[in-house]
Amino acid sequence: MPIHATAQLIGGRSHQCDATATYTHRGTRAYVLLDGIGSTEEVQTWTQTAARRLARAAAYSGALVGLRAVHAARAAELARAGWYAEYMPKAVAVVAVAAPGSDLEVAWCGDARAYRLPSASGPLCRLTTDHNRRQQLLDMGVDPGPYSRNIVTSYLGDTSPHAPIGSVTAPNSGRLLLASDGAYEPLEDAQLTLADHLEGSPQRAARTLVSTAIEHGGSRADNATVLLADLDR
């Protein structure tokens, strides 16, 4: 099976509300990263549970089908909660599924990202498109400003009529990177290249990436979490 590693740093938050999970079913492995919205013990606990649930569903059913199933289940929970749903934990999510003899399948909602590094010397390919206000404004040709990226337009259980769920396939090879916004945004803001921080083993690269993110995130650094997997191993 592919070698994988995760790394997390809490940054300037009170709780670590990002979560990762993996699940393997008959040689098919699902990799999941969730980024909880908010910073409370309740969000932290729920996000960890939801990540495990999504990993299992995706390993059995595929990335998109699994994500849609978990999304629908959470939407039903929020609908039953009525007015209290506003205060219930929420998270954005990205899931990748690697099955023998098949393309890598990726699905997501929100601004957690998936990347693929084809080889040590190849370019880093971003597989996902952010579901946030910044991306909406960019698509309209409007200057997004500095804060629009903080407004997500899709999350697990989002019942908005136009909340997107994305999916894409890619070659099932190279190095897979899943990252929360707290891991990639500080590097982008500092005009650093993500690929330059992915050298070495998955464990080393994961630690390097989140450490660099927190270093450049300042006193208000977000949770920084990544999951790396070498799909060829």
Backbone bond lengths (Angstrom), bond angles and torsions (degrees), N, CA, C in turn:
res aa  C-N    CA-C-N  psi(-1)  N-CA   C-N-CA  omega(-1)  CA-C   N-CA-C  phi
1 M - - - 1.468 - - 1.525 110.44 -
2 P 1.347 117.05 154.51 1.466 119.85 178.46 1.524 112.31 -58.77
3 I 1.327 115.73 146.03 1.460 121.67 174.60 1.523 108.25 -82.99
4 H 1.326 116.68 133.32 1.457 119.10 178.98 1.521 110.16 -137.93
5 A 1.330 115.47 163.06 1.461 121.72 178.93 1.518 108.49 -153.27
6 T 1.319 115.50 154.04 1.460 121.27 174.79 1.523 108.97 -127.26
7 A 1.321 115.48 158.22 1.463 121.36 173.98 1.517 108.13 -148.49
8 Q 1.326 115.26 143.05 1.462 121.62 -179.79 1.519 110.18 -139.79
9 L 1.327 116.10 144.49 1.458 122.19 167.32 1.519 107.58 -135.77
10 I 1.326 116.54 144.18 1.460 121.20 -172.10 1.522 112.83 -79.42
11 G 1.334 117.67 -21.38 1.455 120.40 -178.55 1.513 111.69 66.33
12 G 1.318 116.78 -138.99 1.453 121.33 -179.16 1.514 113.77 -96.59
13 R 1.328 117.68 12.24 1.460 122.00 -177.73 1.530 111.38 -86.87
14 S 1.333 115.48 160.70 1.466 120.48 179.21 1.520 112.03 -79.24
15 H 1.337 117.59 -26.73 1.464 122.28 -178.14 1.530 109.53 -136.41
16 Q 1.337 115.14 151.58 1.462 120.78 173.50 1.526 107.27 -88.84
17 C 1.322 116.54 104.07 1.460 121.28 -175.19 1.523 113.20 -108.43
18 D 1.329 118.05 9.16 1.457 121.70 166.17 1.524 108.07 -86.26
19 A 1.321 116.66 154.34 1.463 120.22 177.40 1.524 109.44 -150.07
20 T 1.323 115.86 147.67 1.461 121.71 173.93 1.520 108.98 -125.00
21 A 1.321 115.32 159.61 1.463 120.38 176.72 1.519 108.47 -159.26
22 T 1.314 115.77 153.77 1.461 121.82 171.19 1.524 108.35 -132.95
23 Y 1.329 114.93 155.97 1.468 119.88 176.50 1.518 107.12 -152.86
24 T 1.328 116.17 137.42 1.459 121.48 -178.79 1.519 109.98 -120.04
25 H 1.333 115.85 131.67 1.464 122.11 178.58 1.519 108.72 -135.56
26 R 1.329 116.13 111.67 1.464 122.10 177.53 1.528 112.30 51.64
27 G 1.302 116.05 46.48 1.452 121.88 176.88 1.511 115.30 85.61
28 T 1.319 117.74 -8.91 1.464 121.92 176.91 1.518 109.06 -94.90
29 R 1.316 116.38 126.85 1.467 119.73 -177.43 1.528 110.28 -117.58
30 A 1.320 114.77 134.12 1.463 122.03 175.80 1.517 109.49 -106.49
31 Y 1.325 115.08 136.67 1.468 122.77 176.80 1.530 107.48 -117.66
32 V 1.308 116.71 130.71 1.463 120.99 -173.74 1.519 110.64 -131.55
33 L 1.328 115.70 141.43 1.460 122.08 169.33 1.523 108.38 -135.55
34 L 1.326 116.13 127.23 1.457 123.05 174.63 1.516 109.47 -116.35
35 D 1.314 115.91 143.26 1.465 123.07 176.21 1.521 107.19 -120.00
36 G 1.339 116.05 104.50 1.451 120.75 -178.18 1.518 112.03 -67.99
37 I 1.325 115.70 144.23 1.460 121.94 179.99 1.521 108.14 -93.14
38 G 1.327 116.34 114.65 1.454 121.28 -175.44 1.512 110.95 106.92
39 S 1.320 116.12 -179.01 1.465 120.75 -177.73 1.522 109.47 -145.33
40 T 1.342 115.19 79.36 1.459 121.89 178.77 1.519 109.06 -138.09
41 E 1.317 116.14 164.67 1.462 120.11 177.62 1.522 110.83 -63.63
42 E 1.331 116.97 -35.93 1.461 120.73 179.64 1.525 111.09 -64.01
43 V 1.332 117.17 -45.19 1.465 120.80 177.83 1.524 110.07 -63.25
44 Q 1.313 117.39 -42.15 1.459 121.72 -179.94 1.523 111.42 -59.04
45 T 1.320 117.10 -48.78 1.462 121.49 -177.57 1.520 111.24 -66.37
46 W 1.326 116.47 -45.35 1.462 119.44 -178.31 1.525 111.17 -65.08
47 T 1.312 117.98 -41.15 1.459 121.13 -178.32 1.523 111.30 -62.88
48 Q 1.322 117.33 -39.79 1.461 120.42 177.45 1.526 111.23 -61.98
49 T 1.329 116.15 -43.84 1.466 120.52 179.20 1.520 111.33 -66.18
50 A 1.328 116.82 -43.39 1.461 120.88 -179.03 1.526 111.66 -64.83
51 A 1.320 117.56 -35.40 1.468 120.69 178.33 1.521 110.63 -63.28
52 R 1.318 116.92 -43.88 1.471 120.08 178.54 1.526 111.05 -65.02
53 R 1.313 116.17 -40.23 1.467 120.49 179.94 1.530 110.71 -63.99
54 L 1.321 116.72 -42.20 1.462 120.50 179.99 1.522 111.39 -67.60
55 A 1.320 117.59 -39.98 1.465 120.44 179.57 1.525 110.72 -60.77
56 R 1.308 116.94 -43.64 1.467 120.40 179.99 1.529 110.73 -65.88
57 A 1.322 117.02 -46.08 1.463 120.27 -179.29 1.523 111.36 -61.44
58 A 1.325 117.03 -41.19 1.461 120.65 -177.94 1.522 112.06 -71.08
59 A 1.330 117.31 -36.92 1.464 119.96 178.49 1.525 111.15 -63.74
60 Y 1.316 116.93 -33.95 1.464 121.20 179.49 1.530 112.48 -82.06
61 S 1.335 117.67 -37.44 1.464 120.45 -167.46 1.520 115.10 -118.54
62 G 1.333 118.26 -8.87 1.453 121.43 -175.06 1.513 111.23 103.06
63 A 1.323 115.86 161.18 1.463 120.27 -173.37 1.525 112.30 -63.06
64 L 1.320 117.37 -51.51 1.461 120.03 -175.49 1.522 111.75 -70.23
65 V 1.316 117.45 -46.28 1.471 120.14 -179.78 1.525 110.29 -63.48
66 G 1.325 116.40 -42.40 1.456 119.90 178.86 1.515 112.28 -63.23
67 L 1.344 116.55 -43.85 1.461 119.73 179.57 1.524 110.76 -64.56
68 R 1.310 117.00 -42.52 1.464 119.39 179.35 1.525 111.50 -62.79
69 A 1.323 117.45 -37.37 1.463 120.51 179.86 1.522 111.24 -65.51
70 V 1.321 116.81 -46.80 1.463 120.37 179.84 1.529 110.28 -68.09
71 H 1.319 116.41 -37.81 1.470 121.64 176.91 1.532 109.97 -60.20
72 A 1.330 116.95 -47.13 1.462 120.80 -178.46 1.525 111.69 -65.04
73 A 1.326 116.27 -39.47 1.465 119.65 179.00 1.524 110.95 -63.67
74 R 1.321 116.40 -41.61 1.467 119.17 178.95 1.521 110.76 -69.49
75 A 1.320 117.83 -38.06 1.460 120.72 177.56 1.523 110.81 -60.07
76 A 1.330 116.71 -39.57 1.465 120.30 178.24 1.526 110.97 -65.32
77 E 1.333 116.72 -39.93 1.467 120.20 177.43 1.525 111.09 -62.73
78 L 1.319 116.31 -43.03 1.463 120.21 -179.96 1.526 111.12 -66.99
79 A 1.332 116.60 -37.08 1.464 120.08 179.11 1.525 110.92 -65.22
80 R 1.326 116.27 -40.59 1.470 119.83 179.27 1.525 111.66 -66.57
81 A 1.315 116.37 -27.42 1.467 120.17 -176.95 1.525 112.84 -75.95
82 G 1.328 117.37 -15.60 1.457 119.87 178.70 1.523 112.28 63.07
83 W 1.333 115.82 -132.89 1.464 120.66 -176.38 1.519 112.48 -62.49
84 Y 1.346 116.85 -25.30 1.462 119.87 -176.78 1.532 112.03 -74.30
85 A 1.327 117.47 -13.19 1.468 120.57 -178.65 1.522 111.97 -57.38
86 E 1.323 116.49 -30.12 1.463 120.58 179.86 1.524 111.97 -58.57
87 Y 1.330 116.40 -27.48 1.459 120.86 -175.22 1.531 113.08 -101.16
88 M 1.318 117.65 0.71 1.459 121.13 -178.86 1.530 110.93 -83.12
89 P 1.338 117.78 152.78 1.469 121.11 -178.52 1.525 112.31 -60.13
90 K 1.317 114.60 144.91 1.461 121.66 177.98 1.525 108.48 -140.65
91 A 1.328 116.46 159.82 1.464 120.82 -179.70 1.511 110.28 -157.28
92 V 1.317 116.01 149.28 1.462 121.20 167.16 1.525 107.33 -87.94
93 A 1.329 116.10 160.57 1.464 118.80 -171.95 1.518 111.70 -147.95
94 V 1.325 115.16 149.10 1.461 122.02 168.87 1.520 107.31 -138.82
95 V 1.339 116.01 138.51 1.463 121.62 -179.44 1.521 108.79 -136.86
96 A 1.320 115.92 137.77 1.464 122.38 175.99 1.518 108.26 -125.05
97 V 1.322 116.51 138.19 1.462 121.92 -178.99 1.526 109.23 -123.67
98 A 1.326 115.05 124.55 1.464 122.18 178.29 1.523 108.65 -112.29
99 A 1.329 116.19 114.12 1.458 122.12 179.55 1.523 109.22 -117.53
100 P 1.331 118.40 140.19 1.463 121.00 -179.52 1.528 111.61 -56.23
101 G 1.330 116.15 130.67 1.455 120.82 177.15 1.512 115.48 77.31
102 S 1.330 117.70 7.05 1.465 121.24 -178.70 1.520 110.47 -126.99
103 D 1.327 115.63 160.78 1.456 120.03 174.15 1.525 110.38 -65.82
104 L 1.315 115.69 156.52 1.456 121.39 171.06 1.524 107.93 -69.12
105 E 1.327 116.41 132.44 1.462 121.53 178.87 1.524 108.99 -112.54
106 V 1.323 116.60 131.98 1.462 121.97 -178.85 1.525 108.86 -127.11
107 A 1.333 116.21 138.11 1.462 121.56 174.58 1.522 108.35 -138.98
108 W 1.332 115.93 151.61 1.466 118.22 -175.98 1.519 111.35 -159.33
109 C 1.326 114.74 159.99 1.461 122.88 168.50 1.522 106.65 -142.68
110 G 1.330 116.10 127.54 1.461 119.92 -177.20 1.512 112.30 100.85
111 D 1.335 115.82 -154.52 1.468 120.29 -172.72 1.525 114.29 -113.97
112 A 1.330 118.64 14.21 1.463 119.49 166.50 1.528 107.36 -70.42
113 R 1.321 117.44 141.68 1.460 120.64 -170.92 1.524 113.65 -117.47
114 A 1.332 114.21 156.78 1.460 122.67 169.62 1.522 108.45 -122.96
115 Y 1.332 115.27 137.64 1.464 122.85 175.94 1.526 108.15 -129.36
116 R 1.334 115.00 159.84 1.462 120.27 173.95 1.520 108.60 -135.72
117 L 1.333 115.51 129.72 1.460 122.51 175.09 1.521 107.10 -104.24
118 P 1.351 118.58 105.91 1.464 120.53 -174.32 1.522 113.45 -59.53
119 S 1.338 116.63 -38.37 1.461 121.24 179.99 1.515 108.16 -156.67
120 A 1.315 115.72 172.06 1.461 119.75 -178.09 1.521 112.00 -60.48
121 S 1.329 116.66 -28.97 1.464 120.25 -177.86 1.524 113.02 -104.71
122 G 1.327 116.59 -2.14 1.458 119.91 -176.81 1.516 112.40 -86.87
123 P 1.340 117.41 166.35 1.466 120.91 179.90 1.527 111.36 -74.76
124 L 1.322 116.30 149.12 1.457 121.77 175.73 1.525 108.49 -77.84
125 C 1.325 116.60 124.88 1.463 121.54 -177.76 1.529 109.66 -104.72
126 R 1.305 116.60 122.06 1.461 120.33 174.87 1.518 108.77 -81.59
127 L 1.334 116.54 128.34 1.457 121.52 -174.72 1.520 113.16 -97.63
128 T 1.310 118.14 -20.75 1.460 122.00 -174.20 1.529 111.43 -111.85
129 T 1.313 115.09 159.48 1.463 122.74 173.37 1.524 107.82 -117.26
130 D 1.310 117.16 130.74 1.464 120.42 -176.26 1.528 111.67 -61.80
131 H 1.318 115.31 137.51 1.461 121.37 169.74 1.525 107.16 -99.81
132 N 1.314 115.82 82.02 1.466 120.44 176.96 1.529 109.35 -149.31
133 R 1.323 114.30 172.77 1.463 119.50 -176.14 1.528 111.38 -65.03
134 R 1.319 117.04 -34.37 1.463 119.22 178.71 1.522 111.09 -58.30
135 Q 1.334 116.77 -47.37 1.457 119.85 -178.95 1.524 111.07 -64.43
136 Q 1.330 116.97 -38.02 1.464 119.62 176.72 1.527 111.22 -58.90
137 L 1.335 116.20 -45.69 1.462 120.01 -179.37 1.524 111.59 -66.61
138 L 1.337 116.66 -40.34 1.463 119.77 177.03 1.522 110.89 -61.05
139 D 1.333 116.57 -40.54 1.464 120.56 179.21 1.524 111.71 -63.75
140 M 1.339 116.89 -26.30 1.466 121.56 178.69 1.525 112.32 -90.85
141 G 1.345 116.43 0.32 1.450 120.11 -179.17 1.509 114.10 75.42
142 V 1.344 116.40 25.61 1.460 122.30 -177.47 1.524 109.24 -109.24
143 D 1.324 116.51 140.89 1.466 120.59 175.64 1.526 108.62 -61.81
144 P 1.343 118.92 120.60 1.464 120.37 -174.37 1.514 114.70 -78.12
145 G 1.324 118.11 -16.58 1.455 119.64 -177.25 1.522 111.28 72.64
146 P 1.325 117.21 178.92 1.469 120.39 -171.96 1.523 115.97 -83.87
147 Y 1.336 118.76 -15.32 1.462 119.52 -170.33 1.526 114.53 -113.89
148 S 1.316 118.27 -8.50 1.463 120.10 -175.68 1.521 112.49 -65.65
149 R 1.315 117.46 -23.12 1.463 119.70 179.60 1.521 111.98 -66.82
150 N 1.327 118.27 -17.02 1.461 121.45 -178.98 1.522 113.11 -81.39
151 I 1.328 117.34 -6.40 1.466 121.19 -179.00 1.526 108.50 -104.52
152 V 1.330 117.10 104.79 1.460 120.10 -179.91 1.524 109.58 -82.58
153 T 1.316 116.15 149.15 1.460 121.95 -178.67 1.519 112.26 -111.28
154 S 1.330 117.18 9.20 1.458 121.61 176.46 1.520 108.66 -162.11
155 Y 1.326 116.21 142.27 1.465 122.09 176.86 1.523 108.19 -156.61
156 L 1.302 117.75 169.15 1.460 121.35 -179.54 1.522 110.40 -60.27
157 G 1.320 116.54 120.82 1.451 121.17 179.56 1.508 114.63 88.31
158 D 1.319 118.45 2.48 1.463 121.81 -179.55 1.533 109.47 -59.39
159 T 1.328 116.45 121.88 1.459 120.81 -178.56 1.525 112.78 -97.71
160 S 1.322 117.56 7.02 1.462 119.78 176.40 1.529 109.58 -60.65
161 P 1.336 118.04 141.93 1.470 119.54 -173.60 1.524 114.35 -63.07
162 H 1.321 117.68 -25.14 1.464 119.68 -176.41 1.531 112.33 -116.68
163 A 1.327 117.91 20.19 1.468 120.54 178.79 1.526 109.40 -67.04
164 P 1.323 118.31 120.26 1.463 119.94 -174.08 1.527 113.47 -82.72
165 I 1.321 114.70 152.12 1.461 123.67 165.15 1.522 105.69 -125.54
166 G 1.327 116.87 124.79 1.452 120.52 -176.78 1.515 112.13 -102.39
167 S 1.319 116.22 156.68 1.466 120.69 174.21 1.521 109.10 -151.76
168 V 1.326 115.12 152.03 1.454 121.41 -178.91 1.519 107.95 -159.21
169 T 1.326 116.81 156.31 1.460 121.33 172.77 1.521 109.01 -117.31
170 A 1.331 115.01 157.12 1.463 121.79 -179.77 1.523 107.93 -152.00
171 P 1.330 118.01 162.84 1.461 119.50 175.78 1.527 111.38 -56.57
172 N 1.306 115.32 139.23 1.464 121.66 -177.91 1.529 109.44 -86.86
173 S 1.326 115.04 66.01 1.461 120.99 -178.13 1.515 108.63 -158.42
174 G 1.330 116.04 169.33 1.451 120.36 179.62 1.517 112.02 82.43
175 R 1.320 115.69 -158.03 1.476 122.04 -177.86 1.528 109.47 -109.72
176 L 1.312 115.48 126.98 1.460 123.03 177.25 1.522 109.45 -95.02
177 L 1.328 116.30 136.50 1.458 122.08 175.17 1.519 109.33 -127.45
178 L 1.322 116.94 124.14 1.459 123.15 168.01 1.518 107.02 -108.42
179 A 1.332 117.65 137.20 1.463 120.11 -174.03 1.519 111.54 -145.63
180 S 1.328 115.70 139.09 1.462 120.92 171.12 1.523 108.86 -80.04
181 D 1.344 116.40 163.83 1.464 118.34 -178.15 1.522 112.05 -64.31
182 G 1.332 116.84 -27.07 1.458 119.60 176.78 1.511 113.28 -68.19
183 A 1.339 116.98 -15.64 1.466 121.07 177.91 1.523 112.20 -92.69
184 Y 1.328 117.78 -37.56 1.474 118.04 -175.35 1.526 113.98 -96.28
185 E 1.340 118.02 -31.13 1.468 118.58 -175.25 1.533 114.10 -64.38
186 P 1.344 119.44 -42.57 1.471 117.63 179.39 1.523 113.01 -60.87
187 L 1.335 117.12 -34.97 1.460 119.41 177.63 1.521 110.86 -69.31
188 E 1.324 116.84 -41.08 1.462 119.62 177.77 1.524 110.83 -63.54
189 D 1.340 116.31 -42.85 1.464 119.94 -179.86 1.530 111.53 -62.08
190 A 1.337 115.89 -34.06 1.466 120.86 179.77 1.527 112.10 -87.53
191 Q 1.335 116.66 4.48 1.464 123.45 -179.65 1.529 111.40 58.04
192 L 1.330 114.79 38.80 1.457 121.33 174.38 1.524 109.08 -96.60
193 T 1.312 116.32 153.17 1.455 121.94 -178.58 1.522 109.92 -95.71
194 L 1.328 116.43 123.31 1.463 120.42 -179.23 1.523 112.13 -56.13
195 A 1.323 116.36 -42.30 1.462 120.11 -175.81 1.521 112.50 -59.99
196 D 1.327 117.51 -28.49 1.462 120.83 179.88 1.522 112.12 -68.84
197 H 1.325 117.12 -14.21 1.458 121.54 -178.05 1.525 111.81 -109.10
198 L 1.330 116.71 18.55 1.463 121.08 -178.44 1.523 112.47 -114.22
199 E 1.319 117.14 18.93 1.462 120.19 -178.40 1.524 110.87 -82.50
200 G 1.330 115.02 154.52 1.457 120.18 177.98 1.516 112.15 88.36
201 S 1.314 116.11 -166.98 1.458 121.75 -179.19 1.523 110.24 -66.06
202 P 1.342 118.01 161.12 1.464 118.95 175.70 1.522 112.69 -54.92
203 Q 1.334 117.33 -39.98 1.464 120.55 -179.62 1.529 111.11 -62.57
204 R 1.326 115.47 -46.62 1.466 119.54 -178.90 1.524 110.89 -65.91
205 A 1.326 116.66 -45.05 1.462 120.25 -177.87 1.524 111.35 -64.32
206 A 1.324 116.72 -40.67 1.466 120.12 179.88 1.521 110.87 -62.50
207 R 1.321 116.85 -45.30 1.472 120.47 179.61 1.524 111.14 -64.49
208 T 1.333 116.18 -41.22 1.462 120.06 179.87 1.522 111.28 -62.54
209 L 1.312 115.90 -42.79 1.460 120.28 -176.08 1.527 111.93 -65.06
210 V 1.331 117.48 -48.04 1.472 118.30 -178.03 1.528 111.24 -71.14
211 S 1.321 117.47 -34.07 1.471 119.84 177.45 1.523 110.73 -63.22
212 T 1.330 116.27 -42.44 1.460 120.36 178.68 1.522 110.84 -65.45
213 A 1.329 116.77 -38.96 1.462 120.65 179.18 1.521 111.33 -61.96
214 I 1.320 117.34 -45.72 1.463 120.65 -179.62 1.528 110.57 -67.66
215 E 1.319 116.22 -38.41 1.467 120.65 178.94 1.521 111.24 -58.96
216 H 1.331 116.42 -38.74 1.462 120.42 -177.41 1.528 112.40 -95.25
217 G 1.333 117.00 -2.91 1.458 119.63 -178.54 1.512 114.20 -83.68
218 G 1.321 117.52 -14.45 1.457 121.14 177.93 1.517 112.94 75.44
219 S 1.320 115.69 -164.36 1.466 121.04 -174.68 1.520 112.77 -69.99
220 R 1.330 117.36 -18.03 1.464 121.06 -179.75 1.527 111.23 -109.38
221 A 1.302 116.34 30.00 1.465 120.60 -178.51 1.526 111.07 -58.88
222 D 1.309 115.51 138.27 1.460 123.01 177.94 1.527 109.42 -79.25
223 N 1.346 116.65 167.80 1.460 120.19 166.92 1.529 108.36 -53.87
224 A 1.314 117.23 135.05 1.465 121.65 177.24 1.519 108.54 -119.84
225 T 1.324 116.52 121.35 1.465 121.37 -176.54 1.517 109.98 -139.36
226 V 1.330 116.24 136.83 1.460 121.22 174.08 1.521 109.64 -137.44
227 L 1.319 114.62 154.85 1.461 123.19 170.10 1.514 106.72 -129.64
228 L 1.326 116.82 126.84 1.460 122.29 178.04 1.518 109.61 -119.21
229 A 1.334 115.69 140.61 1.459 120.71 176.87 1.518 109.35 -139.58
230 D 1.316 116.67 131.53 1.461 121.94 173.38 1.525 107.40 -90.06
231 L 1.313 116.64 103.86 1.455 121.69 -170.62 1.517 112.81 -72.94
232 D 1.329 117.71 -19.38 1.462 120.67 -179.18 1.517 112.65 -81.60
233 R 1.333 118.39 -12.43 1.452 121.62 -173.47 1.521 111.19 -89.84
